[in-house]
Amino acid sequence: MKLRFTKMHGLGNDFVVIDATREPVELTPERVRAIADRHFGVGCDQLLVVEPPSRPAVDFRYRIFNADGGEVEQCGNGARCFVRFVYDKKLTDKADISVETRSGIISPRLREDGLVTVDMGVPVLTSAEVPFVSDSDAIVQPLEVGGDMLAITAVSMGNPHAVQVVANVDAAPVETQGPLIEHHPRFPARVNAGFVQVVDAHRIRLRVFERGSGETLACGTGACAAVAASILRELVVSPVRVETRGGELEIAWEGPGTPVLMTGPAVTVFEGEMNLV
């Protein structure tokens, strides 16, 4: 099987994007892992598949697979690359599109300056819906990890996040603590682990250990969750610049019940063809 693909990235969070609008592409977890392998495949954090919509009044369907082969609900940096891809490939001539994901409808918009703004939807703050096992919906919750008691905020941006505030994000135990948080039994669907350093009222620094991919250079939904958690904890005020290891995003959120708006770049790196077994 020959697979045509486009390699893209959003702040270093990299993707293999596949056009399945004309004919379906058969993807198994083994094939996804083969594509994502950085030594024997193309290499990526996530694989994005563009499909025809399955419902009216929607332009496309958007499927996301992590590097471990598992399909997930949402990916913010991927959403920006998605709209750049369908516009550049002339699959649409619309700068504003409506896209269905496993977690609902998102609305990315390609701006005239080349940046992409995505309406990421309303953050879910109810523990049971994140999902997070807790007897309360408190903004700050205790979580025991490796013998340490952390103070986290559980947020879903279509996918679950556990956000904690640290003094210095460079010194944060992302590599050791991240996997323990991801697989913590109180997160039955696993979770993305976010480590936030507050710089000032309109700026944070962020590292994210992503569910199924490990630490990435940037995480769009993680940035949205981090800003929502930081605003709820009265540490920052919208809009917020989020500094990741791959670059910066701007996140705006007016508070509970309103959607998060994420703005950042989407870059095409190269195109190619891969043989799949």
N, C-alpha and C positions, 0 to 999 in steps of 0.2 A: 504494500500500500504506500503510494507516494502522497505526502501531505505538504501542501503549500501553506506557508505561515508568514507572519510579519512579527518581527521582534520589536517591542516597544518598552518604554519605561516612564514612570512618573516619579521623579525625584530619586531614581535609582532602584525603586521597587519595580522589578522587571517582569515582563509578560511575553508569552507566545500567544499571538492572536490568530484565530482560525475563522475563516468565512465559511459558514455552513448554511448560508441563506439559499443557495441554489440546489445543493444536495446534502443530505445528512452525512455527518462524519461519525464513524463508530469509534468511540473512545472507551477503553477499559481502564481501570486503575493502573494496570501494568503499562499500558501505552502512555498514560499521562506521566507516570514516573520516568519512563524512557525519554520522553520529550524534555522533561524538566531537569534531567541529569546534566550537570555542568561539565562532565568529562566525556560521556558517551552520547549525549543528546545535544539539544540546542542550549538548554539551561534557562531556568526562569524560577521566580517565586510562585507565580500562578499561571495557569493556562486559561485563556478567555475564549469563549466560543460565541460567535454571532449567529443567531438563528432567526427565522421568521417568527412573528408574534403568534401566540396561541389564543389571543383574545382581541376583540375589536378596540379601536381607538388607541392602539399601542403600535409603535413603529418597529420595535425589535424585541427579541428575547435575548437575555444575557445570562450565560452560564459560566461559573467560575470553579476551577479545580485547583486545589493546593498542590504543592510539589509532591506530597505524599500520596496523591491519587484520589483524595477525598473531595467530593463536591461540597461547596459551601454556599452560604446565602448571599454574601455581599462583599464588595471590594471597592473602596473609594478611589484609590489611584487607578485601578482598572477601569472604573466608570469613565474617568477622564480620557484614558486611552481609547476606550470603546467609541466615544463620540468622535474623536479625532480620526479613528480608523474608518468608520462608516462614511464620514464626510469625504476623506481623502480617496477612498475607494469608489466614490460616487454611488454608494448604495442608498444615499439620500442627498438631497440638496438643501435640507433643513438644518439650520444652526441650532434650533431647539428641538429636541426629540424626547419621546416618551419610551421608556425601556422597562420591560418586566424582568424581575429577578425572583429568586426563590423567596425573598423576604418582602416583596411588594414592588410598587412602581417607583422608579426614580426618574428625574428630569434633568439630564445634562444639557448645558448650553455652551456652544463654542463661541467665544467672544472675538471681536474684531482684532484684538491684540494678540490672538493666538492662545491665550489662557482659556481654561475651561472651568465654568462654575457648575456645580452639581447640587441640586436640591436632594439632600440625603435622607429626608424624611424626619419625623419626630422621634427623638430618642425615647427608648423604652426604659423606664426607671423602676418598674414593679418587679421585685425579685423573682417571682414565679414566672414572669414572662421573659426574663433575660436569657436563659433561666439560671437562677442562683438559689441554692437551698438556704433559706433564712426565715425566721419567724417575724421579720419586720421588713419594711421598705425604707429604712433609714438611709440617708445619703452616705454616711460613713459607717462601714461595717467591719467588724474584726474578722481576720482570716489567719489561721495558724498555718504557717508554711515552714517546714524544716526546723521546727523548734522556735521560730520567731513569730510574734504576733504582729501582723500587718494591719494597717487601716486602709481599706480599699473602698472604692465606689464601683458598684456593679451597674453597667450601662449596656444596653443593646442598641446598635446602629444597624439592625438587620442581622448582625452577628454579635456574639457576647464579648464584653470587655471587662477586665478587672483593672481599675486605674488606681495607682498609688502615687503619693507625692514623696519625692526624695530630695535630699539637700543638694546632691551633685549627680546629674544623670550620667556623667562620664564614669563615676565610681560605682554606679548602681550594679547590683549583682544580677544582671540580666541573664547571663549565660547559665548561672546555677539556679537562680530562683525562678526564671521564666518557665522551664519545663515542669517544675513542681506546681506552679500556679495553673499552667495550661491543663494539666491532668488532675487537678484537685477534685476530690469527690463531691464538693459542694457546687461544682459546675458540671452538671450531667452531660452537657453537649460540648465539653471542653471550653476553653476560653483564650482570648488574646490578652496577654499581660502587658499593661502599659506602665512606664516609669516616667513621671513628670517632674521637671524642675521648673519652678516659677521664677522667671527673670524679673518681670515687672507686671503692672496691671494689664498690659496688652501683649505680653510675650511669654511663651513657655518653650522649654526644650523637651524633647520627647524621644524615647526609645521604646520599641514594641517588640516583644517576642510573640510572633504570630502563630496561631493554632495551625499545625500541619506544615509550617514552613520554617520555623525558627526565627531568629532576629532578622528583620529586613531593614534596608536603608531608609524606608519610609512606609507608613501605613495610613491610608486616607481615613478609613473608618476609625482607626485608633486615634488619629488627630481630632476627629469629631467628638469621640467619646471623651478624650482627655480634656478638651475645652468645655464640654458640657459638665463634666465632673468638677472642673476647676471653678466654673461660674457658680455651680450649686454650692460649692464650699466657700464662696465669696473670696476667692483668691485672685481672680481676674475679671475683666469686664470686656464684653464684646465690642468690636471685633478683636480677634486674637491672632497674632502671628505665631505659627508653630514651627520651630526649628527642628528639623530631623537631620540625620546624618547624610541624607541625600539632597537636602535643600529645604525651602520654606513653603508652607501653605498658609493661606488666610482662611480662618474659620469665623463665621458670624452666627450667633444664636441669641434669640431674644428671650429665651426662657422656656419652662415647661409648657408643653402643648403646641409649640411652634417648631418648624423644621430647621435643621442645621444646613447652612450653605457653605460649601467648600470650594475654594478657588485655587487652582495651581496649574502647572504645565503638563503636557502630554507630548512625548517625543517618539518618533519613529527612528529606529536604529538601522535595521536592514530587513530584507526579505529573502526567503530561501525555500528550499524543498528538502524534505527529509524522508528517508525510507523507514517505514514502520513494519514490524513483524506482525 
